[in-house]
Amino acid sequence: MREQKVKICKGPGCKAWSSDRIARELLEIREALDLNEVRVCRVPCMKVCGGGASIRVNEKRKIVKLKEVGEILGALGINEAAAVA
């Protein structure tokens, strides 16, 4: 798997949508599955508020709104069943 950068907004609106929990769980999954090519970065407000935490996977992809860490796993191409095991 090539390196993938996951930017997770840490603005107040996204924190209300559990961006802190999503980042923490993604880091735990990354460590458990030894996915060193996945970089998780907390970034200032992306100015795309409402509807979920703002997440950007890699530089060229659009910002997506997420409510659960499982949604980002799909975007990264990680099997959710493997992440839970």
Phi, psi and omega per residue, in radians:
M1 nan 2.325 3.103
R2 -1.303 2.818 -3.137
E3 -1.078 2.383 3.102
Q4 -2.250 2.341 3.131
K5 -1.860 2.194 3.121
V6 -1.933 1.999 3.104
K7 -1.743 2.193 -3.116
I8 -2.077 2.151 -3.106
C9 -1.115 2.422 3.075
K10 -2.012 0.367 3.080
G11 -1.231 2.874 -3.066
P12 -1.078 -0.647 3.131
G13 -1.152 -0.726 3.137
C14 -1.256 -0.588 3.057
K15 -1.079 -0.620 3.091
A16 -1.136 -0.451 3.087
W17 -1.663 0.380 3.025
S18 1.217 0.611 3.116
S19 -1.112 -0.565 3.094
D20 -1.103 -0.781 3.136
R21 -1.138 -0.752 3.135
I22 -1.053 -0.785 3.133
A23 -1.108 -0.780 -3.130
R24 -1.087 -0.806 3.139
E25 -1.141 -0.680 3.122
L26 -1.134 -0.685 3.082
L27 -1.125 -0.706 3.113
E28 -1.109 -0.755 3.118
I29 -1.135 -0.718 3.134
R30 -1.020 -0.795 3.141
E31 -1.202 -0.757 -3.100
A32 -1.100 -0.635 -3.113
L33 -1.693 0.071 -3.138
D34 0.952 0.851 -3.133
L35 -1.677 1.219 -3.090
N36 -1.135 -0.327 -3.123
E37 -1.422 -0.084 3.088
V38 -1.718 2.035 3.112
R39 -1.825 2.213 3.128
V40 -1.851 2.140 -3.104
C41 -2.174 2.321 2.998
R42 -1.598 2.300 -3.076
V43 -2.231 2.742 3.085
P44 -1.072 2.964 -3.092
C45 -0.819 2.283 3.137
M46 -1.554 -0.028 3.107
K47 1.117 0.533 3.068
V48 -2.239 1.179 -2.959
C49 -1.474 2.666 3.046
G50 1.668 2.449 3.025
G51 1.560 0.056 -3.139
G52 2.437 3.029 3.103
A53 -1.275 2.402 3.135
S54 -1.438 2.184 -3.116
I55 -2.299 2.405 3.036
R56 -2.171 2.196 3.088
V57 -1.780 2.051 -3.086
N58 1.102 2.928 -3.012
E59 -1.271 -0.603 -2.982
K60 -1.583 -0.118 -3.079
R61 -1.545 2.694 -3.138
K62 -1.283 2.870 3.076
I63 -1.350 2.299 3.098
V64 -2.020 2.727 3.137
K65 -1.841 2.153 -3.090
L66 -2.176 2.630 3.087
K67 -2.063 -0.326 -3.122
E68 -2.386 2.611 -3.130
V69 -1.112 -0.510 3.125
G70 -1.020 -0.532 3.139
E71 -1.170 -0.634 -3.141
I72 -1.307 -0.524 3.111
L73 -1.057 -0.720 3.097
G74 -1.074 -0.717 3.133
A75 -1.134 -0.497 3.133
L76 -1.526 -0.174 -3.103
G77 1.391 0.449 3.134
I78 -1.748 2.262 3.117
N79 -1.178 2.116 -3.091
E80 -1.083 -0.597 3.127
A81 -1.115 -0.680 3.108
A82 -1.177 -0.584 -3.126
A83 -1.226 -0.556 -3.105
V84 -1.397 -0.515 -3.092
A85 -1.131 nan nan
